[in-house]
Amino acid sequence: MTETATQSDRETEQVNESAAVDAAAVDAAATTEEPGQSVAPAESDVEDVVAETDDSDDADDDADDADEGDEEDRLVEEGEIAGDYLEQLLDVLDFDGDIDLDVDGDRAIVSIDGGDDLAKLVGRKGEVLDALQELTRLAVQQATGDRSRLMLDIARWRADRRDRLARLGREVAERVLASGDREALDPMTPFERKIVHDAVADVEGVVSESEGAEPKRRVVVLPTV
């Protein structure tokens, strides 16, 4: 009788242990992430991610601003180097003139004005001016190690030339628009042709294109129809 009772007690204990194990397994399954199922991040985690994204965008904007600032600083440096070089050149040539430095878009602008006989430094059709511009660019390149696109103007020759070419482009465009016939202009430098192209583009009904080879390349204006 005692042996039978003891065996029964042992069976009861085994059943209870098994039930306890099953209950623990059920609780573990309920709290365990299923495969492929994601747990939603806490609100604080989401805020951290948003903050990191905003900081990244701000960093990109700051980098762009820094790049623009570096480019402007580089062009200002070019202008200062060119100004020093031209000041020494004017002293050697015994010319007087005020040197003005500026930045226009992606190039430095250096102008010499206010002196006597500066037209001699421009030359016929700007040949001397073009030569001085190349010498100044070489001086800047030697100092910085980078090729320069600096623009040099003396006695407002380029500024006045720009105004005349823009006016010429509009006049030719209007003549072509009225007559319907193409018209070719005299050979020009790339800088001068661009001024004419821009002026023609402002007149509807005509277009312009460049023809020929350097140094005789010229602008031709044609009707669009």
LOMIKE-44240 format. One record per residue (C-alpha): x, y, z. Coordinates in nm, 3 decimals. Layout:
N
+---------+---------+---------+
!      px !      py !      pz !
+---------+---------+---------+
!       X !       Y !       Z !
...
+---------+---------+---------+
This chain:
225
+---------+---------+---------+
!      px !      py !      pz !
+---------+---------+---------+
!   0.000 !   0.000 !   0.000 !
!   0.281 !   0.238 !   0.091 !
!   0.476 !   0.148 !  -0.226 !
!   0.166 !   0.216 !  -0.440 !
!   0.110 !   0.554 !  -0.277 !
!   0.472 !   0.653 !  -0.325 !
!   0.457 !   0.566 !  -0.694 !
!   0.140 !   0.770 !  -0.731 !
!   0.305 !   1.067 !  -0.563 !
!   0.600 !   1.043 !  -0.801 !
!   0.368 !   1.041 !  -1.104 !
!   0.186 !   1.344 !  -0.967 !
!   0.513 !   1.534 !  -0.923 !
!   0.621 !   1.450 !  -1.280 !
!   0.288 !   1.579 !  -1.415 !
!   0.324 !   1.903 !  -1.216 !
!   0.682 !   1.950 !  -1.336 !
!   0.574 !   1.891 !  -1.698 !
!   0.291 !   2.145 !  -1.663 !
!   0.530 !   2.398 !  -1.516 !
!   0.772 !   2.350 !  -1.807 !
!   0.487 !   2.388 !  -2.062 !
!   0.367 !   2.707 !  -1.891 !
!   0.716 !   2.852 !  -1.896 !
!   0.747 !   2.766 !  -2.267 !
!   0.416 !   2.939 !  -2.343 !
!   0.528 !   3.253 !  -2.155 !
!   0.861 !   3.253 !  -2.340 !
!   0.687 !   3.218 !  -2.679 !
!   0.456 !   3.507 !  -2.596 !
!   0.747 !   3.740 !  -2.524 !
!   0.982 !   3.622 !  -2.800 !
!   0.992 !   3.811 !  -3.136 !
!   0.868 !   3.591 !  -3.421 !
!   1.087 !   3.553 !  -3.729 !
!   1.027 !   3.842 !  -3.971 !
!   0.843 !   4.044 !  -3.708 !
!   1.000 !   4.377 !  -3.603 !
!   0.963 !   4.544 !  -3.273 !
!   0.856 !   4.907 !  -3.291 !
!   1.132 !   5.139 !  -3.165 !
!   1.071 !   5.347 !  -2.861 !
!   0.962 !   5.706 !  -2.916 !
!   1.298 !   5.829 !  -2.792 !
!   1.475 !   5.616 !  -3.054 !
!   1.261 !   5.769 !  -3.332 !
!   1.344 !   6.118 !  -3.211 !
!   1.715 !   6.032 !  -3.215 !
!   1.692 !   5.911 !  -3.577 !
!   1.507 !   6.227 !  -3.684 !
!   1.762 !   6.442 !  -3.506 !
!   2.049 !   6.261 !  -3.676 !
!   1.882 !   6.311 !  -4.019 !
!   1.830 !   6.682 !  -3.954 !
!   2.190 !   6.717 !  -3.840 !
!   2.303 !   6.545 !  -4.163 !
!   2.101 !   6.787 !  -4.380 !
!   2.240 !   7.083 !  -4.187 !
!   2.591 !   6.946 !  -4.236 !
!   2.535 !   6.922 !  -4.615 !
!   2.410 !   7.283 !  -4.627 !
!   2.707 !   7.397 !  -4.422 !
!   2.942 !   7.211 !  -4.660 !
!   2.784 !   7.382 !  -4.964 !
!   2.816 !   7.723 !  -4.799 !
!   3.176 !   7.646 !  -4.713 !
!   3.252 !   7.547 !  -5.075 !
!   3.099 !   7.871 !  -5.204 !
!   3.296 !   8.068 !  -4.950 !
!   3.619 !   7.890 !  -5.046 !
!   3.558 !   7.964 !  -5.416 !
!   3.495 !   8.332 !  -5.352 !
!   3.805 !   8.352 !  -5.132 !
!   4.008 !   8.192 !  -5.412 !
!   3.883 !   8.447 !  -5.666 !
!   3.952 !   8.734 !  -5.426 !
!   4.305 !   8.600 !  -5.383 !
!   4.347 !   8.589 !  -5.763 !
!   4.236 !   8.951 !  -5.787 !
!   4.480 !   9.061 !  -5.517 !
!   4.771 !   8.881 !  -5.682 !
!   4.678 !   9.032 !  -6.019 !
!   4.646 !   9.378 !  -5.863 !
!   4.995 !   9.359 !  -5.713 !
!   5.140 !   9.238 !  -6.043 !
!   4.970 !   9.511 !  -6.246 !
!   5.071 !   9.781 !  -5.998 !
!   5.435 !   9.686 !  -6.043 !
!   5.388 !   9.672 !  -6.421 !
!   5.238 !  10.020 !  -6.430 !
!   5.535 !  10.151 !  -6.231 !
!   5.782 !   9.995 !  -6.473 !
!   5.593 !  10.133 !  -6.774 !
!   5.548 !  10.470 !  -6.602 !
!   5.168 !  10.470 !  -6.630 !
!   4.923 !  10.600 !  -6.372 !
!   4.593 !  10.429 !  -6.299 !
!   4.356 !  10.314 !  -6.027 !
!   4.322 !   9.938 !  -5.992 !
!   3.979 !   9.803 !  -5.894 !
!   3.916 !   9.440 !  -5.792 !
!   3.584 !   9.256 !  -5.814 !
!   3.434 !   8.907 !  -5.850 !
!   3.173 !   8.832 !  -6.117 !
!   3.033 !   8.480 !  -6.113 !
!   3.318 !   8.234 !  -6.148 !
!   3.597 !   8.476 !  -6.234 !
!   3.792 !   8.762 !  -6.083 !
!   3.762 !   9.102 !  -6.251 !
!   4.046 !   9.356 !  -6.246 !
!   3.999 !   9.703 !  -6.394 !
!   4.248 !   9.985 !  -6.450 !
!   4.107 !  10.333 !  -6.495 !
!   4.163 !  10.698 !  -6.409 !
!   4.504 !  10.740 !  -6.569 !
!   4.639 !  10.927 !  -6.871 !
!   4.723 !  10.751 !  -7.198 !
!   4.575 !  10.421 !  -7.081 !
!   4.446 !  10.371 !  -7.436 !
!   4.804 !  10.277 !  -7.525 !
!   4.767 !   9.974 !  -7.298 !
!   4.454 !   9.873 !  -7.490 !
!   4.596 !   9.891 !  -7.839 !
!   4.422 !   9.847 !  -8.172 !
!   4.109 !   9.633 !  -8.125 !
!   4.231 !   9.541 !  -7.778 !
!   4.540 !   9.346 !  -7.885 !
!   4.764 !   9.495 !  -7.615 !
!   4.490 !   9.450 !  -7.354 !
!   4.453 !   9.082 !  -7.447 !
!   4.829 !   9.034 !  -7.417 !
!   4.837 !   9.202 !  -7.074 !
!   4.546 !   8.988 !  -6.964 !
!   4.734 !   8.670 !  -7.056 !
!   5.047 !   8.792 !  -6.876 !
!   4.840 !   8.868 !  -6.566 !
!   4.677 !   8.523 !  -6.577 !
!   5.021 !   8.363 !  -6.600 !
!   5.139 !   8.565 !  -6.299 !
!   4.837 !   8.444 !  -6.099 !
!   4.891 !   8.085 !  -6.211 !
!   5.257 !   8.099 !  -6.109 !
!   5.157 !   8.218 !  -5.762 !
!   4.862 !   7.983 !  -5.702 !
!   4.946 !   7.682 !  -5.920 !
!   4.595 !   7.695 !  -6.074 !
!   4.491 !   7.819 !  -6.416 !
!   4.313 !   8.154 !  -6.394 !
!   4.013 !   8.284 !  -6.592 !
!   4.068 !   8.638 !  -6.466 !
!   3.926 !   8.921 !  -6.677 !
!   4.127 !   9.241 !  -6.723 !
!   3.975 !   9.566 !  -6.841 !
!   4.157 !   9.894 !  -6.904 !
!   3.993 !  10.235 !  -6.949 !
!   3.653 !  10.059 !  -6.968 !
!   3.740 !   9.923 !  -7.312 !
!   3.580 !   9.582 !  -7.250 !
!   3.278 !   9.733 !  -7.071 !
!   3.214 !   9.974 !  -7.359 !
!   3.278 !   9.696 !  -7.609 !
!   3.022 !   9.479 !  -7.433 !
!   2.760 !   9.753 !  -7.461 !
!   2.835 !   9.810 !  -7.829 !
!   2.823 !   9.438 !  -7.914 !
!   2.496 !   9.388 !  -7.725 !
!   2.343 !   9.679 !  -7.914 !
!   2.481 !   9.542 !  -8.243 !
!   2.335 !   9.198 !  -8.173 !
!   1.988 !   9.341 !  -8.112 !
!   2.004 !   9.559 !  -8.425 !
!   2.111 !   9.270 !  -8.648 !
!   1.844 !   9.044 !  -8.498 !
!   1.574 !   9.300 !  -8.572 !
!   1.698 !   9.344 !  -8.932 !
!   1.697 !   8.968 !  -8.990 !
!   1.351 !   8.944 !  -8.835 !
!   1.221 !   9.213 !  -9.072 !
!   1.392 !   9.092 !  -9.391 !
!   1.394 !   8.715 !  -9.336 !
!   1.756 !   8.697 !  -9.464 !
!   2.054 !   8.564 !  -9.272 !
!   2.328 !   8.810 !  -9.178 !
!   2.690 !   8.737 !  -9.087 !
!   2.895 !   8.961 !  -8.859 !
!   3.267 !   9.032 !  -8.860 !
!   3.500 !   8.777 !  -8.695 !
!   3.507 !   8.804 !  -8.316 !
!   3.671 !   8.649 !  -8.014 !
!   3.478 !   8.385 !  -7.813 !
!   3.406 !   8.647 !  -7.545 !
!   3.261 !   8.888 !  -7.802 !
!   3.057 !   8.619 !  -7.977 !
!   2.894 !   8.520 !  -7.649 !
!   2.779 !   8.878 !  -7.594 !
!   2.618 !   8.884 !  -7.940 !
!   2.457 !   8.540 !  -7.890 !
!   2.304 !   8.656 !  -7.562 !
!   2.166 !   8.973 !  -7.724 !
!   2.015 !   8.782 !  -8.018 !
!   1.853 !   8.532 !  -7.781 !
!   1.642 !   8.816 !  -7.638 !
!   1.474 !   8.871 !  -7.977 !
!   1.201 !   8.621 !  -8.066 !
!   1.191 !   8.485 !  -8.421 !
!   1.567 !   8.469 !  -8.480 !
!   1.856 !   8.249 !  -8.374 !
!   2.233 !   8.283 !  -8.390 !
!   2.517 !   8.040 !  -8.448 !
!   2.892 !   8.054 !  -8.499 !
!   3.060 !   7.962 !  -8.826 !
!   3.419 !   7.932 !  -8.942 !
!   3.745 !   7.858 !  -8.765 !
!   3.950 !   8.072 !  -8.531 !
!   4.060 !   8.346 !  -8.564 !
!   3.798 !   8.417 !  -8.832 !
!   3.504 !   8.254 !  -8.653 !
!   3.197 !   8.475 !  -8.672 !
!   2.833 !   8.498 !  -8.558 !
!   2.556 !   8.438 !  -8.812 !
!   2.197 !   8.543 !  -8.736 !
!   1.912 !   8.358 !  -8.907 !
!   1.531 !   8.364 !  -8.893 !
!   1.376 !   8.072 !  -8.705 !
!   1.120 !   8.002 !  -8.983 !
+---------+---------+---------+
